[in-house]
Amino acid sequence: MKSKDVMTKDPACCVGSDTVQQCAEMMKNHDVGSMPVVEDEGSRRLVGIITDRDVAVRVVSEGLNPRTTQVSDVMSREPVCVRPDEELDQATERMKDSQIRRVPVVDEQHRLIGIIAQADVATQGRDNKKTGEMVRDISQP
């Protein structure tokens, strides 16, 4: 099975100049825990990722104003990514090794074309044992 077989296609994304509040609102509206950050809507070239945890830890706990703080100030740059034709096993290994619950899928030009969440692997993957191992390994402190 390939990454493209389980990814969510054309995921919602934001740009670095969006405020954290705008991004959090998009996360809420799309019912997601992370938002890929692209250079611009036209190119969809991936430049980072921001998670609900980033909002809590890098913004709220630091006393920053989410209405004025830009996504580019708190996002993770150069996120771990996979290619659509990579085997799903490779994608889950990368998720385990990096202890991440979501991984963007990018094409050859580094344009965002999808995202794979831990839940996608759990519901669409074929190997329950490997899925369980992935969840365990990602959740390690």
N, C-alpha and C positions, 0 to 999 in steps of 0.2 A: 504494500500500500504506500502511496506517495503522499507527501505533505499536502499537495493540492486536492487530494481526495477528502480530507477532513477539515481543511481550513474554511473559515468564514470569508467569503469573497467580498472585496471592496468594503473593508471595515470603515466605520466612522473614524475621522482623524481631526486633528487641530493643527494650527500653525504656531510657531514660537511666539509670535506677537499677541496671541490670544491671552486674555487674563486667566488666572487660575480659576476664578469664579466662572467664567464662560466655559472653560474646559470641564469643570465639575458639573455644570449644568448639562453639558453634552453627555457626560458619563451617565448621569441620572436618566436622561431622556432615552439613551440607547441601552440602559441597564447593563453597563460594562464596568469593570474595575480598572481598566487601563485605556489609555488613548495614545495611539501612535501620533508622533509629531512629524509633520512633513514640511519641506522647504516652502512649498506653496501648493495651493489646490490644483493648479494646472499640471505641475510636474509630478506631484505625489512622491517626490524623492524623500525617503525616510531620513530624518536627522536626529530623532530621539524618541523617547517614550516617557509618559508620565502615568503614574498609578495613583489609585486612591490613597495608598500608603504614603506616597510622596507628598500628597496634599496635606495629610495629617502630620507627617514628621518634618517635612521641609518648610511648610508654610504655617500651619496652625500652631505647632509646638514652638516655633521660632517667633511667633507674634507678628508675622508678615501679613499685610493686607491682601486678601485674595482678589479684591477688586482692582488693585493696581499692580500686583506682582504678575509678571509675564511668565508664561509657561517655560520659555527658554531659560529663565533664571533658576528653575527647580527641576527640570526634566533630566533624565538620564541620557547622556549622549552616547552615540555609537552602540545602540542596543544589539544584543545577540539576535541574529536573524537566521532564517533558513530560506532555501530556494524551493520553488514549487515541485520540482522533480526529485528532490531529495527523498529518500526513503523515510517513512514515518518513524522507524526505529532510530534513525540518526537525529531526527528532530527531537524526539523524546529524550534521547541521551544528552543532547545539548541543553534541554530544559533542566534535566536532573543535575548535570554538571554545574550549571549556572544558578541553580535553585530559583528558577523563574516559573511562574504559572502560565505565562502567555508569551508567545514568540511571534513576531511579525514575519510575514512571508514576502520576500522581495524578488523582483525580476533581475535580469542582468544589468540594468541601469540603476539598480537600487531603488526602484519605484515600489511603493507599497501596493501589493495586490491582494493580500489576505492576512489573516491572523489565526493562529492555532492556540486555543486555550486548553488548559488541563481538562476541562469538561468535554471538549470536543474529542479528545483522545479517549476519555472514559466512555463516551456514548457511541463513538463510531469506530474505535479501535477494535481489533479482533482478539487481542491477547489480554485477558483479564489479569493474569499474573504480572505481566509487564506493566500494565496500567497501575496496579497496586504498588509495585516497586517504585514507579515514577512518583506517585503521590507521596509515598513514604520519604523518598530521597529529597524531593523538593521541600518537604516540610521539616527537614532536619534543621536544628538551630545552628 
